[in-house]
Amino acid sequence: MRLIKEKKIQLGVVGGGPKSWIGHVHRISSRFDNQYEIVAGVFFEKFKTI
């Protein structure tokens, strides 16, 4: 039997900063089945440019 390695789905999160309950829930739930990888996110509307 040959095992096929599946590529993880790349996930971007918008919202859900440090004090956000729902953002925390979505980040945890995306790890349950190990098919998603968080690769990008925007968590705060006021940001500094470098």
C-alpha positions as CSV (number, residue, x, y, z in Angstrom):
1,M,0.0,0.0,0.0
2,R,1.3,3.4,-1.0
3,L,0.6,6.4,1.3
4,I,-0.1,9.7,-0.5
5,K,1.0,12.8,1.4
6,E,-1.7,15.4,1.2
7,K,-0.8,19.1,1.1
8,K,-2.3,21.2,3.9
9,I,-4.8,23.8,3.0
10,Q,-3.3,27.3,3.5
11,L,-5.5,29.4,5.8
12,G,-5.5,33.2,6.2
13,V,-7.2,34.7,9.3
14,V,-8.8,38.2,9.2
15,G,-9.7,39.5,12.6
16,G,-9.5,37.7,15.9
17,G,-6.8,39.7,17.7
18,P,-5.3,39.0,21.2
19,K,-8.6,39.8,23.1
20,S,-10.9,38.1,20.6
21,W,-12.7,35.0,21.8
22,I,-13.9,33.9,18.3
23,G,-10.5,34.3,16.7
24,H,-9.0,32.0,19.3
25,V,-11.7,29.4,18.7
26,H,-11.1,29.5,14.9
27,R,-7.3,29.1,15.3
28,I,-7.7,26.1,17.6
29,S,-10.4,24.5,15.5
30,S,-8.3,24.8,12.4
31,R,-5.7,22.5,14.0
32,F,-8.1,19.6,15.0
33,D,-7.8,17.6,11.9
34,N,-4.3,18.8,11.0
35,Q,-5.4,19.7,7.4
36,Y,-4.9,23.4,7.7
37,E,-1.9,25.7,8.1
38,I,-2.3,29.3,9.1
39,V,0.0,31.2,6.8
40,A,-1.2,34.8,7.0
41,G,-3.3,37.0,9.2
42,V,-4.5,40.6,9.9
43,F,-5.5,41.1,13.5
44,F,-5.7,44.8,14.2
45,E,-7.1,47.6,12.1
46,K,-4.6,50.2,13.4
47,F,-1.1,49.2,12.3
48,K,2.3,50.8,11.8
49,T,4.2,50.6,8.6
50,I,7.9,49.9,8.8
